[in-house]
Amino acid sequence: MFVKYGGSSVEGYSQVADNVSEVIIRGPEGGGGGGRGGGNYQADSNNTRSLAIVPAQKGSGNVERVAPIPIPSSSSSSSSSSSSSSSGAATMLISESQNSGFYADYELKEEIGLGSTSTCYRCLRRKDRREFACKVINKQEVEAKFITTGLEQFFLEIKILKTLDHPNIIKLQDSYETSTNIYMVIELMRGGELFDHVVEKGTLSEEEASVIVRKITSAVAHMHAQNIIHRDLKPENLLLTSKDPTTCEVKLIDFGLAKVMNEKVAKSFLGTKGYLAPEMLQRNSYSKAVDIWALGCIVFVLLCGCLPFDDDATKITSESAARKKFALRFPKWATNLSPSAKDLLVNLLDVDPKTRLTAEQAMSHPWVCGRTVQPNNYLQSPSVYGARRQEQRAIESRRQQEETPPAAYPGGGGIRGGGRDRDRGGAVAGGGLGEATGNRPRKNSI
């Protein structure tokens, strides 16, 4: 294997021989030229950088190799160099045994996603050339950014994904850890977000919506049966396996804020605005019922095209204030929604977590089972959601251009702003689909 290296007296390409243990990509460390201790990045026309080659210790009996991490462009190099110089640490340090670990089993390909402390790549399993996604987490960056929680939530996410086995929950294929990185090999989701697919399709019948809700609810029920709470259910965390409508499957992703409920309740204030349950906004302890509230919000968006309530995460001071704030109303364009669908929403979005449906109870609801759906009833939600989603993405794009985005929670899948979690470093992210206004329904037991 050949790598580009820089030195005080020579620069060129060199083969990594048996006496090479690591190749370290470093940021500026006090200026000066490239070489073994560090130095500035030196990007050339082939988009390579100066690398420090470190001899292996004698008698190690191991030949190490360079990890084939794609090198970012020179513009991103300068950004990486800046963050690296502030911490005085290497931007990326990869050292893998030639005959073991991630690189013995997989081949890393192009970058497909970027987070604050991790990068997602497409990868191929060597034995059968099957495609997967691989999230590479830089341990040093995580520990530097999240001092109190560090890598704890990543390891918990891996543990949770290994526990769950459901056709509508993303599957963790493999995981690896080195001194510098964690590798999570997961299903490659090529179909994009479920709700974007609905918008592109242009139509959604109540019967089709019932099938989708049944699958999502089944995933939540499986998760809760394993005593796991997700705490960040939202449309963005529902992806499709492919773009083929005849074969694609919806999958629940992003367990970065998930928790194993060893106790009956949790206390951390985290999640996404617009999907936070009243008890969480009251800063009370909460149970798995917060996932059911978020599920209700997802179902409402699917059927009505907007969020059911004001998209805000301000603290609620009393039970009466919660009931006033979360009085459920349906928009005027959802008048053709069947009574059974409305009844499901009323019971999912019950302000009292003790009387709110459980996931198992929701699975038995006649609308979710498909028995009481209104046939040939096409909803207006795709066009409503599409317009609001487009508007929200334009706002987010302008915000990212005008100001520095807030730090992302290490286990999550996107930019998160708001308050840090008291015991796990979580955060509250923005939603932004607008709320519904209209008539308040009665709670029935259909």
C-alpha positions in Angstrom: 0.0 0.0 0.0 1.4 3.4 -0.9 0.8 6.6 1.0 1.8 10.3 0.6 4.1 11.5 3.3 5.9 14.8 4.1 9.2 15.3 5.7 11.8 18.0 6.4 14.0 16.8 3.6 12.0 14.6 1.4 8.4 14.4 0.1 6.8 11.8 -2.0 5.1 8.4 -2.0 6.3 5.5 0.0 5.2 1.9 0.5 4.0 1.0 3.9 6.4 -1.8 4.9 6.5 -4.2 7.8 8.0 -1.6 10.1 5.1 0.8 9.8 2.5 0.7 12.5 0.3 3.7 12.0 -0.5 6.5 9.6 -1.7 9.6 11.4 -3.4 12.5 9.7 -2.5 15.5 11.9 -3.6 19.1 12.1 -1.2 22.0 12.7 0.9 21.7 15.8 2.8 24.9 16.2 3.4 25.4 12.5 6.4 24.2 10.5 6.7 21.6 7.8 5.3 18.1 7.6 7.0 15.2 9.1 6.8 12.5 11.8 5.6 14.7 14.7 2.9 16.5 12.8 2.9 19.7 10.7 0.4 21.4 8.4 -1.8 19.6 5.9 -0.3 19.7 2.4 -3.2 19.0 0.0 -2.1 18.4 -3.6 -4.0 18.0 -6.9 -4.9 14.4 -6.1 -6.6 15.5 -2.9 -4.0 13.8 -0.6 -2.4 15.2 2.6 0.9 15.0 4.3 1.0 11.9 6.6 3.2 11.1 9.5 4.6 7.5 9.2 5.3 5.9 12.6 7.6 2.9 12.8 6.2 -0.2 14.5 7.8 -1.4 17.7 10.2 -4.2 17.2 8.9 -7.7 18.0 5.3 -6.6 17.7 4.6 -9.4 15.2 1.9 -7.4 13.6 1.8 -5.6 10.3 -0.5 -2.6 10.4 -2.1 -0.8 7.5 -3.6 2.6 6.6 -7.4 2.8 6.9 -8.9 3.7 3.5 -10.7 6.8 4.9 -11.6 9.1 2.0 -9.7 12.4 2.3 -11.9 15.5 2.4 -11.4 18.4 0.1 -8.8 21.1 0.9 -11.6 23.5 2.1 -12.8 21.0 4.6 -9.1 20.2 5.5 -8.7 23.7 6.7 -11.8 23.4 8.9 -10.5 20.1 10.3 -7.1 21.6 10.9 -8.6 24.4 12.9 -10.5 22.1 15.2 -7.5 19.9 15.5 -5.2 22.7 16.4 -7.5 23.8 19.2 -7.5 20.4 20.8 -3.8 19.6 19.9 -4.9 16.2 18.8 -5.0 14.2 15.6 -8.0 14.7 13.5 -8.1 11.0 12.6 -5.9 8.2 13.8 -6.6 4.8 12.3 -4.6 1.7 13.1 -6.0 -1.7 12.0 -4.5 -5.1 11.9 -4.3 -6.5 8.4 -5.9 -9.8 9.4 -8.5 -8.7 11.9 -11.1 -6.0 12.7 -13.3 -4.0 10.5 -11.0 -3.8 7.5 -10.5 -7.5 7.3 -14.3 -7.9 6.9 -15.4 -4.8 5.1 -14.2 -2.4 2.4 -14.9 1.2 3.0 -16.3 3.3 0.1 -17.6 6.9 -0.3 -18.9 9.2 2.4 -22.7 9.3 2.5 -23.3 11.4 5.7 -21.5 13.6 8.2 -22.1 14.3 11.8 -20.3 16.4 14.5 -18.3 13.4 15.8 -18.9 10.7 13.2 -18.9 10.1 9.5 -21.1 7.6 7.6 -19.8 5.7 4.6 -21.0 3.1 2.3 -19.2 -0.2 2.7 -19.0 -3.6 1.2 -18.7 -6.9 3.0 -15.8 -8.7 1.6 -17.2 -12.3 1.7 -20.3 -11.6 -0.4 -19.9 -7.9 -1.6 -23.2 -7.0 0.1 -23.7 -3.2 0.7 -24.0 -1.7 4.2 -23.6 1.7 5.8 -20.8 2.2 8.3 -20.8 4.9 10.9 -17.2 5.7 12.0 -17.1 7.5 15.4 -14.0 9.4 16.3 -13.6 8.5 20.0 -11.2 11.4 20.8 -13.6 14.0 19.4 -16.5 12.5 21.3 -14.6 12.6 24.6 -13.5 16.1 23.9 -16.9 17.5 23.1 -19.0 15.5 25.6 -16.9 15.3 28.7 -19.6 14.0 31.1 -21.1 11.3 28.9 -18.2 10.5 26.5 -18.7 7.3 24.6 -21.3 5.8 27.0 -24.3 6.5 24.8 -22.6 5.0 21.7 -21.9 1.8 23.5 -25.5 1.8 24.8 -26.8 2.4 21.3 -24.8 -0.6 20.1 -26.1 -2.8 23.0 -29.7 -1.7 22.2 -29.5 -2.4 18.5 -28.0 -5.8 19.2 -31.0 -6.5 21.5 -33.7 -5.5 19.0 -34.7 -7.8 16.1 -37.7 -6.5 14.2 -38.4 -6.1 10.4 -39.2 -2.4 11.0 -36.2 -1.5 13.1 -32.8 -0.8 11.5 -30.5 -3.8 12.0 -26.9 -3.5 13.4 -24.9 -6.0 11.4 -21.5 -5.6 13.1 -19.6 -3.4 15.4 -15.9 -2.9 16.0 -13.7 -0.8 18.3 -10.1 0.3 18.0 -8.1 2.6 20.2 -9.4 5.6 18.2 -12.7 4.7 16.5 -15.9 2.8 16.8 -17.4 1.2 13.6 -21.1 0.5 13.4 -22.1 -1.5 10.4 -25.8 -1.1 9.7 -28.4 -1.6 7.0 -28.0 0.8 4.1 -31.3 2.7 3.7 -31.5 3.8 0.1 -35.2 4.9 0.0 -34.9 8.2 2.0 -37.4 9.4 4.5 -40.8 7.8 4.6 -42.7 11.1 4.6 -40.7 12.4 1.6 -41.7 9.2 -0.3 -45.4 10.0 0.6 -45.0 13.5 -0.7 -43.3 12.3 -4.0 -46.0 9.7 -4.4 -48.6 12.5 -4.2 -51.5 10.4 -2.8 -52.1 8.6 0.4 -55.3 6.7 1.2 -56.5 6.0 4.7 -56.0 2.3 4.1 -52.3 2.8 3.1 -51.8 5.0 6.1 -53.2 2.3 8.4 -50.6 -0.2 7.0 -47.8 2.3 7.7 -49.0 3.0 11.2 -49.3 -0.7 11.9 -45.7 -1.3 11.0 -44.4 1.7 13.1 -46.5 0.8 16.1 -45.3 -2.8 15.9 -41.7 -1.6 16.0 -42.4 0.5 19.1 -44.3 -2.4 20.7 -41.3 -4.7 20.2 -38.9 -2.1 21.5 -41.1 -1.5 24.6 -41.3 -5.3 25.2 -37.5 -5.3 25.5 -37.9 -2.5 28.1 -36.3 0.1 25.7 -37.5 3.6 25.3 -36.5 5.5 22.1 -37.2 9.1 23.2 -36.8 10.6 19.7 -39.5 9.2 17.6 -40.2 11.6 14.7 -40.8 11.5 10.9 -37.1 12.0 10.1 -36.3 8.8 12.0 -38.4 6.7 9.7 -36.5 5.6 6.6 -37.2 3.3 3.6 -34.9 0.4 2.6 -35.3 1.3 -1.1 -37.2 3.5 -3.6 -39.1 0.6 -5.0 -42.6 0.9 -3.6 -43.3 -2.8 -4.2 -40.4 -4.0 -2.1 -39.4 -1.2 0.3 -39.8 -1.5 4.0 -40.1 1.3 6.6 -37.5 1.2 9.4 -37.2 3.0 12.7 -33.6 4.4 13.1 -31.4 6.6 15.4 -31.3 5.1 18.8 -28.8 7.7 20.0 -31.2 8.9 22.8 -32.6 5.5 23.6 -32.4 4.1 27.1 -32.8 0.7 28.7 -35.5 1.2 31.4 -33.9 -0.5 34.4 -35.9 1.8 36.5 -39.7 2.4 36.1 -39.2 6.1 35.1 -36.6 8.4 33.5 -35.9 12.1 34.2 -33.7 13.4 31.3 -35.2 16.3 29.3 -34.4 15.5 25.7 -36.0 14.8 22.3 -37.4 16.9 19.5 -39.7 19.9 19.8 -43.1 19.2 18.6 -42.9 15.5 19.7 -42.3 16.0 23.5 -44.9 14.6 25.8 -46.6 16.9 28.3 -45.1 15.1 31.3 -41.6 15.7 29.9 -42.4 19.4 29.4 -43.5 19.5 33.0 -40.0 18.3 33.8 -41.6 15.3 35.6 -40.3 11.8 35.6 -41.7 9.8 32.7 -42.2 6.3 31.3 -42.3 4.6 27.9 -45.6 6.5 27.4 -43.5 9.4 26.0 -42.9 7.3 22.9 -46.6 6.8 22.5 -47.2 10.5 22.5 -44.5 11.0 19.9 -46.1 8.1 17.9 -49.4 10.0 18.1 -47.7 13.1 16.7 -46.2 11.1 13.8 -49.6 9.6 13.0 -51.2 13.0 13.1 -48.6 14.4 10.7 -49.1 11.4 8.4 -52.9 11.9 8.4 -53.2 15.7 8.5 -49.9 16.9 7.2 -48.9 19.1 10.2 -48.0 18.8 13.8 -51.0 18.6 16.2 -49.7 21.2 18.6 -47.6 24.4 18.9 -44.0 23.5 18.1 -42.3 24.6 21.2 -40.5 23.1 24.2 -41.2 25.7 27.0 -41.8 24.4 30.5 -45.4 23.6 31.5 -46.1 24.4 35.2 -49.3 22.5 35.9 -51.6 19.7 34.8 -54.3 22.2 33.9 -51.9 24.2 31.7 -50.9 21.0 30.0 -54.5 20.2 29.2 -55.1 23.6 27.8 -52.0 23.6 25.7 -52.6 20.1 24.3 -56.3 20.3 23.5 -56.4 18.3 20.3 -58.0 19.9 17.3 -58.1 18.7 13.7 -57.4 21.0 10.7 -60.3 21.9 8.3 -58.6 20.0 5.5 -58.9 16.7 7.5 -62.7 16.7 7.8 -62.9 13.5 5.7 -60.7 11.6 8.3 -62.7 8.6 9.6 -64.0 8.7 13.2 -61.9 5.6 14.1 -58.7 7.4 12.9 -59.6 10.4 15.0 -60.3 8.1 18.0 -56.8 6.5 17.7 -55.2 10.0 17.7 -57.3 11.1 20.8 -56.1 8.0 22.7 -52.5 8.3 21.6 -52.4 12.0 22.4 -53.9 11.6 25.8 -52.4 14.2 28.2 -52.5 11.7 31.0 -49.7 9.1 30.5 -51.5 6.7 32.8 -54.6 6.5 30.5 -52.7 6.9 27.2 -52.6 3.8 25.0 -49.7 1.5 25.4 -48.0 0.2 22.2 -49.7 -3.2 22.6 -53.1 -1.6 23.0 -52.5 0.6 20.0 -51.7 -2.5 18.0 -55.2 -3.8 18.9 -57.0 -0.6 17.9 -59.4 -1.4 15.0 -58.1 1.4 12.8 -54.5 0.2 13.2 -55.7 -3.4 12.4 -57.4 -2.1 9.3 -60.9 -3.1 10.3 -62.4 0.4 10.5 -60.5 2.4 7.9 -62.6 4.4 5.5 -62.2 2.8 2.0 -61.1 4.9 -0.9 -60.6 7.9 1.4 -57.7 9.9 0.0 -56.0 12.3 2.4 -54.8 15.8 1.7 -51.8 15.3 4.0 -49.1 14.7 1.3 -49.6 18.1 -0.3 -49.9 19.9 3.0 -46.9 18.2 4.5 -44.8 18.7 1.3 -45.4 22.5 1.3 -44.6 22.8 5.0 -41.6 20.6 4.8 -40.2 22.6 1.9 -40.7 25.8 3.8 -39.0 24.4 6.9 -36.0 23.1 5.0 -35.6 26.5 3.4 -35.6 28.1 6.9 -33.1 25.6 8.2 -30.8 26.2 5.2 -30.8 29.9 5.8 -30.2 29.5 9.5 -27.2 27.2 8.8 -25.8 29.8 6.4 -26.2 32.7 8.8 -25.1 31.3 12.1 -23.0 28.5 13.6 -25.2 25.4 14.2 -25.6 24.2 17.8 -23.6 21.2 18.9 -25.0 17.8 18.0 -25.6 15.1 20.6 -23.1 12.3 20.0 -25.6 9.5 19.7 -28.1 11.3 17.6 -28.5 11.6 13.9 -28.6 15.4 13.2 -28.1 18.9 14.5 -29.7 19.3 17.9 -30.1 22.6 19.7 -31.6 23.5 23.1 -30.9 22.3 26.6 -28.4 19.7 27.5 -29.7 16.6 29.2 -28.9 16.5 32.9 -27.5 13.0 33.0 -26.8 11.9 29.5 -25.8 15.1 27.5 -28.9 14.9 25.4 -30.7 17.9 23.8 -33.9 19.2 22.4 -34.0 19.6 18.7 -36.3 21.7 16.6 -39.3 20.4 14.7 -41.2 23.0 12.7 -44.2 21.7 10.7 -46.7 24.1 12.2 -49.7 23.2 14.3 -53.3 22.3 13.5 -56.2 24.5 14.3 -59.8 23.4 14.2 -62.4 21.6 16.2 -61.6 19.5 19.3 -62.9 15.9 19.1 -64.2 13.8 21.9 -62.3 10.8 23.3 -64.2 7.6 22.4 -63.3 3.9 22.6 -63.9 2.8 19.1 
